[in-house]
Amino acid sequence: MTTLGFGKRIALWVQGCGRKCPGCSAHDTWDYDGGKPVEELLLAYDVAGIAIVEDAVGVTITGGEPFDQADAVASFVALLRATLEERDPRRGKEFDVLIYTGMGADEAAARSRCLWAAGDAFVCGPYRENEPSANPLFGSGNQELVCVTTRGRRHLDFGAVGSRHVIQYSLGAGDLSFAGITRAGDLGRMERELRSRGIRFGVVSWQG
């Protein structure tokens, strides 16, 4: 995908979030008992293989709250980097990791030094539906991009002035999936527009 950071990327949604920000479009990722358990090593192998085949430049980890399972996410990132460096050394050196968190930067770094050290860039801060942002990386205007490494700085260009919010979608097995940072009310407007054209959703994951 190309809507969650610089370049062509792989996106991972972790399960579980205790913040439950009002208006959050990832309501389906709040439940800690949801999702599907997966071993970090197997996930790292799978993501590395996809990155090589699809020529991806990075991975975006969102959720859910990645810092709620910081040790597992940090382990996955370390294994992913090691696998890429072994299978594709050039890509391994250039591949970046962007992590979304509802915490502020200081809180996140204090919560897990290990995960903070594993990322190249972080989008930090809770979602606030009454504070819109023109930056396509941010769900709300209070959020900030923290670039930890030189690789992470490429995301500054993605969020530069003139960029816009874009949503990508995929359709499979009767499910319509969307990826990207929506503005407040976007999903509701889309649902109403589709309904006016005779298209109705069944279960809507972004609503409680």
C-alpha positions in Angstrom: 0.0 0.0 0.0 1.0 3.6 -0.4 -1.3 5.4 2.1 0.4 4.8 5.4 3.8 6.3 5.0 6.5 6.9 2.3 6.6 4.7 -0.7 5.2 1.2 -1.3 4.8 -0.4 2.1 3.5 -3.4 4.0 1.0 -2.6 6.9 0.4 -4.6 10.1 -2.4 -4.0 12.5 -1.8 -5.3 16.0 -4.8 -6.2 18.2 -5.7 -4.5 21.4 -5.9 -0.9 22.6 -7.0 0.5 25.9 -7.2 4.1 24.8 -10.4 3.7 22.8 -10.3 7.2 21.3 -13.7 8.6 20.4 -14.2 8.5 16.6 -11.4 6.1 16.0 -11.7 4.3 12.6 -9.9 1.2 13.9 -12.6 0.2 16.4 -12.2 -3.5 15.4 -8.6 -3.5 16.8 -9.5 -2.5 20.3 -10.4 -5.9 21.7 -7.4 -7.7 23.2 -9.0 -11.0 22.6 -9.6 -10.4 18.9 -7.2 -10.9 16.1 -5.1 -14.0 15.4 -2.0 -15.0 17.4 1.2 -15.4 15.3 4.8 -16.2 16.1 7.2 -13.3 15.5 9.6 -15.4 13.5 7.0 -16.7 11.1 5.6 -13.2 10.7 9.1 -11.8 10.0 9.7 -14.5 7.3 6.4 -13.8 5.7 6.8 -10.0 5.7 10.3 -10.2 4.4 9.2 -12.4 1.5 6.4 -10.0 0.6 8.8 -7.1 0.8 11.2 -8.7 -1.6 8.6 -9.8 -4.1 6.6 -6.6 -4.0 9.6 -4.3 -3.8 8.4 -2.6 -0.6 10.5 0.0 1.1 9.2 -0.3 4.6 6.6 -1.6 7.0 4.0 0.4 9.0 2.9 -1.0 12.3 -0.4 0.4 13.7 -3.4 -1.0 15.5 -4.5 -1.3 18.1 -1.6 0.0 20.2 1.8 -1.5 19.3 3.3 -0.4 22.7 0.7 -2.6 24.5 2.7 -5.6 23.2 6.0 -3.8 22.9 8.3 -6.8 23.5 6.6 -8.9 20.8 6.6 -6.1 18.3 10.3 -5.2 19.0 11.2 -8.9 18.5 9.3 -9.0 15.2 11.1 -5.9 14.0 14.5 -7.3 14.9 13.8 -10.6 13.2 12.5 -8.8 10.1 15.6 -6.7 9.8 17.9 -9.7 10.3 15.9 -11.7 7.7 16.0 -8.9 5.1 19.7 -8.3 5.6 20.4 -12.0 5.0 18.1 -12.4 2.0 18.4 -8.9 0.4 21.3 -6.9 2.0 20.5 -3.7 0.1 16.9 -3.7 1.0 17.8 -4.6 4.6 19.9 -1.5 5.0 17.2 0.8 3.5 14.0 -0.7 4.8 12.3 1.5 7.4 9.8 0.8 10.2 7.1 3.4 10.9 5.1 2.8 14.1 1.8 4.5 15.1 1.1 5.0 18.8 -1.6 6.8 20.8 1.0 7.8 23.3 3.1 10.9 23.3 6.7 10.5 22.3 8.1 10.7 25.8 5.5 8.3 27.2 6.1 5.8 24.4 9.9 5.9 24.8 9.5 5.4 28.6 7.0 2.6 28.1 9.4 0.5 26.0 13.0 1.6 25.2 13.3 -1.6 23.2 10.5 -0.8 20.8 11.4 2.9 20.6 14.9 1.9 19.5 13.5 -0.6 17.0 11.5 2.0 14.9 12.8 4.5 12.4 9.9 6.9 12.8 6.8 7.2 15.0 3.5 9.0 14.6 2.7 9.9 18.2 -0.4 11.1 20.0 -4.0 10.1 20.6 -6.7 10.6 18.0 -8.9 13.6 18.6 -11.8 13.9 16.2 -12.3 17.6 16.8 -8.8 18.5 15.7 -8.5 17.9 12.0 -5.1 17.7 10.2 -4.1 18.3 6.6 -1.1 16.0 7.0 -2.0 12.6 5.4 0.1 10.8 8.1 -2.0 12.2 10.9 -5.6 11.4 12.0 -5.7 14.6 14.0 -3.8 17.8 14.3 -2.3 17.1 17.8 -0.3 14.2 16.5 3.4 14.5 15.6 6.0 12.7 13.5 9.1 11.8 15.4 12.0 10.7 13.1 14.5 8.6 15.0 16.8 7.6 12.2 17.9 9.0 8.8 15.7 6.3 7.1 12.7 7.7 9.1 13.1 11.2 7.7 11.7 10.1 4.3 8.3 10.3 6.0 8.7 14.1 6.2 8.3 14.2 2.4 5.1 12.1 2.5 3.5 14.5 4.9 4.7 17.6 3.1 2.5 20.5 2.2 0.3 19.7 -0.9 -0.1 16.0 0.1 -3.6 14.8 0.7 -5.5 12.1 2.5 -6.0 9.1 0.3 -7.8 5.8 1.0 -7.0 2.5 -0.7 -9.4 -0.4 -0.8 -9.4 -4.1 -1.6 -12.3 -6.5 -2.2 -12.2 -10.2 -1.4 -14.5 -13.0 -0.2 -17.3 -10.5 0.3 -15.3 -8.1 2.4 -14.4 -4.6 1.5 -11.3 -3.3 3.3 -9.9 0.2 3.5 -6.4 1.4 4.4 -5.3 5.0 5.0 -5.8 7.8 7.4 -9.3 9.1 7.2 -10.6 12.5 8.3 -13.4 12.9 10.8 -16.7 11.9 9.1 -15.1 10.4 5.9 -16.2 6.9 6.5 -19.8 7.9 7.4 -19.9 10.1 4.2 -18.7 7.2 2.1 -21.2 4.9 3.6 -24.1 7.3 2.9 -22.9 7.9 -0.7 -22.7 4.2 -1.4 -26.1 3.7 0.2 -27.5 6.3 -2.2 -26.3 4.2 -5.1 -27.9 1.0 -3.8 -24.8 -0.4 -2.0 -25.2 -1.3 1.6 -22.7 -2.6 4.1 -23.4 -5.5 6.4 -21.1 -5.4 9.5 -19.1 -2.1 9.7 -15.9 -2.7 11.6 -15.2 1.0 12.4 -18.4 1.3 14.5 -18.9 -0.1 18.0 
